[in-house]
Amino acid sequence: MNRFVGLLVASFCLGAAMVLLAPHTATAFDGSVEVAVKTWTSPDGRAYVGVQAAGQWAVPATKGVEVVTPYYSVWDLMGLSVPSCRHYWVWLYRTADDVNVTPASPASVVTCGDRPGIDIRPEAYGDLSLYLDVAVDPVSAPARTERIVSAQLTLAWMDAIGGYLSAYVDHDSVRVDSWTVDFGDGTVRSYPRDPRDPEGLTASHGYDAAGSFDAVVTAHISGHAYAAFFAPGGAPVERVIPFSVDISNRAAGISALPIEYVPPVVDVGAAPSGTLPDGTVLSPDAEGHAQLWWPRGLLCELFPRAIVVSEGFMRSGGVTIGGATTQLVGYRYEGGVNDASLPTAPGPYAADEPIRIQWNMPLSGQGSYPVRLVLELQTTYDDGALRTSEVEGEVALTVIYSAVSGP
């Protein structure tokens, strides 16, 4: 065996396949040689196209192939006539002295999936995106919403591969090995082939930040194909070769709408506790009050409360998409009149610590003592987001004479 064997096991790569041409510097011309485009048929009946000069095959000047023939050819890709066909201009040269035997005009050759070129690889980038449908649901939704990205290979995708590879694909050998999804936000994930849906993919993803994104799905495909090559003696031969192809397409314009975390509306309140003059034990309620009455000269344990006027909520695209729960996590007592023995000093305290406070004299004209507080709040939204805030205010405390103890 020789170097030709190494060529037979080389894989095609659609995204970067190209013809590597040997440099030539021919300056002489010979227009007397007969040039013709010929078809060679394999023993199994598959047809391939090539170019002959003076009845001899002109091997493409591709690096990596050691074939000594009287003539060699240079194939210049002129464009894609249809998705699976390529149009070439082919120039022929005499091997012995690099004389151009097609000085007037090159040979015009078209290769297709059902008539590939002998020893010719695809050039440039092949666009197989039409054979992969990609969709996302929902297209527009708030950030963090779970999206379903789906992809499906479409009808005739195997036939299309044959055209782009310039080879006869063995359909029974072709399979999707794996998938890659670039979600467009820096997240790239790989997925194995699903035996239940070997030509499709379903993946989920949530976009943490607001913005517009494109999801690009790539199917990684492999298989075997029949292709024609030139043996060292210059005669065409057919071999089975492995190939790998990536088919990509995208779902564009995915919109992750910003989420607005609307804060709660909270008033400052408090709940008193203590033993009343008649012996009744008053326990603090959970709701709290913005205005209170309390007997003069009676020790009070005052528990700050957050009175939620309206709870926070989540909004996106003008629509409410979730709620929230707000709780008091601490407070700061700003001080004021306090006649209690061992009174609570101004400063920060935990939410469940009461203020030890007392008033020994009512204010004239139904006046109220202000208890100034700064409440520290934590709001937990339905998606788990946490927000902290402060609300400053005062509780109005009116001191009354005890109905039991008298003035």
C-alpha positions as MATLAB code, in Angstrom:
seq = 'MNRFVGLLVASFCLGAAMVLLAPHTATAFDGSVEVAVKTWTSPDGRAYVGVQAAGQWAVPATKGVEVVTPYYSVWDLMGLSVPSCRHYWVWLYRTADDVNVTPASPASVVTCGDRPGIDIRPEAYGDLSLYLDVAVDPVSAPARTERIVSAQLTLAWMDAIGGYLSAYVDHDSVRVDSWTVDFGDGTVRSYPRDPRDPEGLTASHGYDAAGSFDAVVTAHISGHAYAAFFAPGGAPVERVIPFSVDISNRAAGISALPIEYVPPVVDVGAAPSGTLPDGTVLSPDAEGHAQLWWPRGLLCELFPRAIVVSEGFMRSGGVTIGGATTQLVGYRYEGGVNDASLPTAPGPYAADEPIRIQWNMPLSGQGSYPVRLVLELQTTYDDGALRTSEVEGEVALTVIYSAVSGP';
ca = [
       0.000    0.000    0.000;
       1.116    3.628   -0.413;
       0.175    7.165    0.540;
      -3.113    6.797   -1.322;
      -4.455    4.686    1.542;
      -4.025    7.594    3.935;
      -6.269    9.703    1.736;
      -9.042    7.151    1.722;
      -9.594    7.305    5.465;
      -9.563   11.087    5.678;
     -12.813   12.609    6.956;
     -14.692   15.328    5.129;
     -15.364   18.428    7.205;
     -18.079   20.629    5.726;
     -17.174   23.822    7.528;
     -13.550   23.939    6.443;
     -13.116   21.651    3.470;
     -11.177   23.103    0.570;
      -9.028   22.088   -2.357;
      -5.329   22.601   -1.745;
      -3.755   23.307   -5.095;
      -0.109   22.807   -5.887;
       1.561   26.008   -7.048;
       2.324   26.284  -10.749;
       4.117   28.913  -12.803;
       3.417   27.798  -16.359;
       4.191   30.414  -18.987;
       4.005   28.257  -22.154;
       0.822   27.132  -23.899;
      -0.104   24.164  -26.048;
      -3.585   24.257  -27.549;
      -3.250   21.124  -29.669;
      -4.161   18.657  -26.927;
      -7.728   17.366  -26.936;
      -9.467   18.143  -23.625;
     -12.745   16.472  -22.657;
     -15.009   16.107  -19.624;
     -15.572   12.397  -19.040;
     -17.690   10.248  -16.781;
     -16.286    7.237  -14.985;
     -18.669    4.609  -13.592;
     -17.726    2.379  -10.672;
     -18.322   -1.391  -10.806;
     -21.429   -0.812   -8.662;
     -22.855    1.693  -11.159;
     -22.079    5.010   -9.475;
     -21.010    7.766  -11.884;
     -18.207   10.288  -11.309;
     -16.997   13.143  -13.489;
     -13.414   14.100  -14.339;
     -11.316   15.740  -17.049;
      -9.066   14.066  -19.616;
      -6.324   15.456  -21.828;
      -5.342   13.452  -24.907;
      -7.410   10.588  -23.562;
      -5.549   10.546  -20.214;
      -7.096   11.446  -16.876;
      -5.755   14.761  -15.554;
      -5.376   14.316  -11.811;
      -6.351   17.357   -9.690;
      -3.298   19.110   -8.288;
      -4.229   18.261   -4.715;
      -1.551   17.954   -2.089;
      -1.264   14.581   -0.395;
      -1.828   12.482   -3.499;
       1.149   10.983   -5.282;
      -0.104   10.218   -8.767;
       2.112   10.487  -11.821;
       0.037   11.118  -14.951;
       0.893   12.956  -18.182;
      -1.427   15.822  -17.249;
      -2.741   17.451  -14.076;
      -5.658   19.815  -13.546;
      -6.418   22.915  -11.504;
     -10.066   23.292  -10.505;
     -11.325   26.845   -9.855;
     -14.713   26.982   -8.160;
     -16.884   29.537   -9.931;
     -19.975   29.199   -7.774;
     -22.906   27.062   -6.727;
     -25.443   26.647   -9.511;
     -27.924   24.918   -7.192;
     -27.438   23.971   -3.544;
     -25.934   20.562   -4.360;
     -24.044   21.416   -7.576;
     -20.746   23.222   -8.119;
     -19.510   24.892  -11.270;
     -15.752   24.703  -11.927;
     -13.387   26.065  -14.501;
     -10.698   23.449  -15.003;
      -7.265   24.312  -16.397;
      -5.025   21.486  -17.597;
      -1.239   21.367  -17.538;
       1.354   18.967  -18.864;
       3.131   17.359  -15.936;
       6.561   17.250  -17.560;
       6.939   20.992  -18.178;
       3.855   22.720  -16.651;
       2.650   23.789  -20.092;
      -0.988   24.926  -20.123;
      -2.928   22.822  -22.639;
      -6.135   24.901  -22.253;
      -4.864   28.371  -23.214;
      -8.014   29.584  -24.969;
     -10.544   28.707  -22.295;
     -10.841   26.282  -19.400;
     -13.031   23.220  -19.359;
     -16.409   23.830  -17.736;
     -17.366   21.122  -15.244;
     -20.431   20.843  -13.016;
     -20.392   18.358  -10.142;
     -23.540   17.338   -8.258;
     -24.599   14.850   -5.643;
     -25.469   12.317   -8.337;
     -22.327   13.038  -10.369;
     -19.488   14.016   -8.016;
     -16.007   14.899   -9.137;
     -13.174   12.399   -9.019;
     -10.814   13.344   -6.191;
     -12.492   16.751   -5.729;
     -13.384   17.996   -2.249;
     -16.076   20.609   -1.555;
     -14.774   24.161   -1.338;
     -15.748   27.042    0.907;
     -18.687   26.737    3.296;
     -21.745   24.716    2.498;
     -25.056   26.047    3.798;
     -27.185   23.187    5.053;
     -29.227   25.351    7.428;
     -32.371   24.832    5.331;
     -32.343   21.208    6.429;
     -32.513   21.998   10.153;
     -35.561   23.678   11.671;
     -34.934   25.497   14.956;
     -37.645   27.058   17.116;
     -38.019   28.456   20.627;
     -41.098   28.738   22.809;
     -41.925   31.245   24.117;
     -40.086   33.713   21.899;
     -40.872   36.701   24.124;
     -41.170   36.299   27.882;
     -39.762   37.736   31.097;
     -36.167   36.966   31.976;
     -35.687   33.653   33.851;
     -38.676   32.152   32.066;
     -37.915   28.608   30.958;
     -37.713   28.390   27.151;
     -37.947   25.233   25.097;
     -35.487   25.178   22.200;
     -36.365   22.505   19.643;
     -34.559   21.386   16.498;
     -35.520   18.895   13.803;
     -33.715   17.724   10.692;
     -36.028   18.130    7.724;
     -36.926   15.998    4.733;
     -34.103   15.082    2.330;
     -31.312   16.204    4.644;
     -29.309   13.050    3.870;
     -29.539   13.705    0.137;
     -28.340   17.256    0.704;
     -25.260   15.993    2.537;
     -24.323   13.893   -0.472;
     -24.389   16.961   -2.680;
     -22.213   19.016   -0.394;
     -19.713   16.225    0.142;
     -19.424   15.490   -3.580;
     -19.896   11.834   -2.746;
     -22.561    9.135   -2.606;
     -23.735    8.884    0.984;
     -24.547    5.483    2.443;
     -27.839    6.420    4.101;
     -27.808    3.427    6.421;
     -24.545    4.622    7.958;
     -25.571    8.212    8.665;
     -26.485    9.214   12.204;
     -26.609   12.222   14.472;
     -23.903   11.714   17.082;
     -24.664   14.691   19.311;
     -25.982   18.242   19.445;
     -24.609   21.570   20.594;
     -26.730   24.572   21.542;
     -25.302   28.061   21.924;
     -28.094   29.927   23.678;
     -26.574   33.317   22.886;
     -25.987   34.469   26.452;
     -22.622   32.794   26.898;
     -24.168   29.424   27.727;
     -23.174   26.527   25.451;
     -24.343   22.998   26.179;
     -23.846   19.629   24.479;
     -26.556   16.975   24.294;
     -26.307   13.292   23.364;
     -28.376   11.732   20.625;
     -31.835   10.754   21.814;
     -32.672    7.216   20.616;
     -36.379    8.079   20.813;
     -35.929   11.032   18.438;
     -32.634   10.478   16.592;
     -33.154   13.432   14.244;
     -34.468   15.939   16.772;
     -33.546   17.798   19.946;
     -35.445   19.426   22.782;
     -33.579   21.544   25.328;
     -34.651   23.999   28.018;
     -32.983   27.211   29.114;
     -33.731   30.362   31.067;
     -32.137   33.730   30.361;
     -31.090   35.298   33.653;
     -30.694   38.800   32.251;
     -32.935   40.848   30.026;
     -31.967   41.235   26.374;
     -32.328   39.847   22.865;
     -30.684   36.537   21.979;
     -30.185   34.057   19.141;
     -30.069   30.336   19.899;
     -27.801   28.411   17.504;
     -28.296   24.647   17.279;
     -25.719   22.382   15.640;
     -26.247   18.733   14.741;
     -22.997   16.755   14.654;
     -23.418   14.048   12.014;
     -21.200   11.223   10.838;
     -21.417    8.392    8.350;
     -19.790    6.760    5.347;
     -19.834    7.678    1.689;
     -18.659    6.306   -1.648;
     -16.116    8.546   -3.373;
     -13.807    8.189   -6.352;
     -10.054    8.760   -6.171;
      -7.096    8.296   -8.442;
      -4.862    5.350   -7.725;
      -1.092    5.901   -8.071;
      -1.255    4.728  -11.674;
      -3.867    7.359  -12.547;
      -6.905    5.069  -12.851;
     -10.080    5.986  -10.922;
     -11.051    3.751   -8.018;
     -13.988    3.877   -5.633;
     -13.611    3.662   -1.863;
     -15.807    3.977    1.200;
     -14.681    6.863    3.389;
     -15.885    8.205    6.750;
     -17.181   11.744    6.945;
     -18.403   14.184    9.555;
     -20.721   17.111    8.928;
     -22.133   19.866   11.137;
     -25.544   21.283   10.263;
     -26.446   24.513   12.059;
     -29.354   26.895   12.173;
     -30.664   29.480   14.583;
     -33.775   30.806   16.255;
     -33.329   34.575   16.189;
     -34.932   37.390   18.127;
     -35.487   35.649   21.453;
     -36.600   38.384   23.835;
     -36.020   38.219   27.583;
     -38.037   41.086   29.015;
     -36.756   42.872   32.126;
     -38.406   42.006   35.429;
     -39.396   44.925   37.628;
     -39.428   44.165   41.330;
     -42.007   46.608   42.643;
     -41.375   47.354   46.337;
     -44.080   47.132   48.988;
     -45.825   50.118   50.552;
     -45.274   49.928   54.307;
     -46.272   52.136   57.239;
     -44.495   52.201   60.577;
     -46.499   50.634   63.379;
     -46.142   49.031   66.781;
     -47.958   46.649   69.116;
     -47.955   47.304   72.892;
     -47.800   44.675   75.625;
     -47.889   44.769   79.408;
     -50.103   44.302   82.443;
     -52.992   46.743   82.691;
     -54.076   48.309   86.010;
     -56.922   45.787   86.349;
     -54.474   42.908   86.050;
     -55.264   42.072   82.467;
     -52.210   40.874   80.567;
     -52.095   42.467   77.128;
     -50.166   40.509   74.506;
     -48.800   42.215   71.364;
     -50.784   41.603   68.204;
     -49.126   40.671   64.919;
     -50.547   43.486   62.811;
     -49.442   46.574   64.710;
     -50.954   50.062   64.798;
     -49.893   53.528   63.717;
     -51.715   55.166   66.688;
     -51.871   53.855   70.262;
     -53.307   54.740   73.651;
     -51.532   53.713   76.854;
     -52.114   54.392   80.556;
     -49.801   56.873   82.215;
     -47.108   55.557   84.490;
     -47.489   51.983   83.204;
     -44.476   50.134   81.806;
     -44.967   49.118   78.179;
     -43.061   46.681   76.037;
     -43.569   48.097   72.563;
     -42.953   45.781   69.605;
     -42.301   47.534   66.275;
     -44.422   46.276   63.396;
     -44.395   46.706   59.615;
     -47.908   47.557   58.449;
     -48.003   46.387   54.828;
     -50.380   48.674   52.956;
     -49.700   46.929   49.639;
     -47.356   44.019   49.091;
     -44.529   44.032   46.578;
     -44.937   42.234   43.268;
     -43.120   41.292   40.053;
     -43.980   42.984   36.782;
     -42.720   42.424   33.225;
     -43.981   43.936   29.997;
     -46.678   45.764   31.965;
     -48.100   42.498   33.319;
     -47.952   41.269   36.910;
     -46.130   37.953   36.878;
     -45.610   37.252   40.574;
     -46.089   38.378   44.132;
     -43.908   38.861   47.185;
     -43.810   38.588   50.962;
     -42.338   41.309   53.176;
     -41.119   40.827   56.714;
     -39.526   42.960   59.405;
     -35.957   41.821   60.058;
     -34.814   44.623   62.372;
     -35.365   48.209   63.399;
     -33.632   51.275   64.720;
     -35.135   53.111   67.689;
     -34.554   56.838   67.278;
     -35.335   57.734   70.905;
     -37.755   60.214   72.463;
     -39.548   60.734   75.777;
     -39.143   57.640   77.939;
     -39.840   57.665   81.682;
     -39.234   53.933   82.237;
     -36.626   52.641   84.626;
     -33.882   50.985   82.565;
     -35.352   52.401   79.341;
     -34.376   51.082   75.933;
     -31.581   53.200   74.523;
     -31.696   54.506   70.973;
     -30.030   52.182   68.466;
     -30.520   49.096   66.293;
     -32.381   46.010   67.505;
     -33.618   42.665   66.240;
     -37.198   42.519   65.044;
     -38.413   40.545   68.074;
     -36.828   42.818   70.713;
     -39.372   45.168   72.350;
     -38.777   48.764   73.369;
     -39.019   49.186   77.146;
     -40.867   52.480   77.450;
     -43.152   54.431   79.806;
     -44.872   57.829   79.942;
     -45.710   59.410   83.281;
     -47.719   62.358   82.055;
     -50.311   62.857   79.329;
     -49.758   65.708   76.924;
     -52.293   68.495   77.033;
     -54.831   68.924   74.288;
     -54.847   65.212   73.387;
     -51.247   65.487   72.191;
     -49.298   62.308   71.391;
     -45.763   61.236   72.082;
     -43.995   60.269   68.850;
     -42.068   57.003   68.891;
     -39.656   57.394   66.003;
     -38.566   54.206   64.237;
     -36.669   53.097   61.146;
     -37.838   49.653   60.032;
     -35.505   47.287   58.185;
     -37.491   45.174   55.717;
     -36.763   42.149   53.547;
     -39.036   41.354   50.602;
     -38.927   37.880   49.045;
     -40.378   37.664   45.524;
     -41.919   34.578   43.978;
     -38.834   33.829   41.885;
     -36.622   33.846   44.984;
     -35.213   37.328   44.489;
     -34.552   39.213   47.738;
     -34.722   42.957   48.207;
     -34.018   44.918   51.393;
     -35.383   48.341   52.188;
     -35.951   50.790   55.017;
     -38.994   52.813   55.963;
     -38.867   55.659   58.452;
     -41.781   56.943   60.477;
     -43.307   57.277   63.892;
     -46.025   55.766   66.027;
     -48.297   58.323   67.722;
     -48.751   57.372   71.411;
     -51.507   59.103   73.389;
     -51.202   58.764   77.165;
     -54.468   58.380   79.067;
     -55.377   58.268   82.743;
     -56.098   54.763   83.976;
     -59.760   54.063   84.605;
     -58.771   51.846   87.526;
     -55.993   53.753   89.244;
     -57.494   57.211   88.710;
     -55.547   60.447   88.299;
];
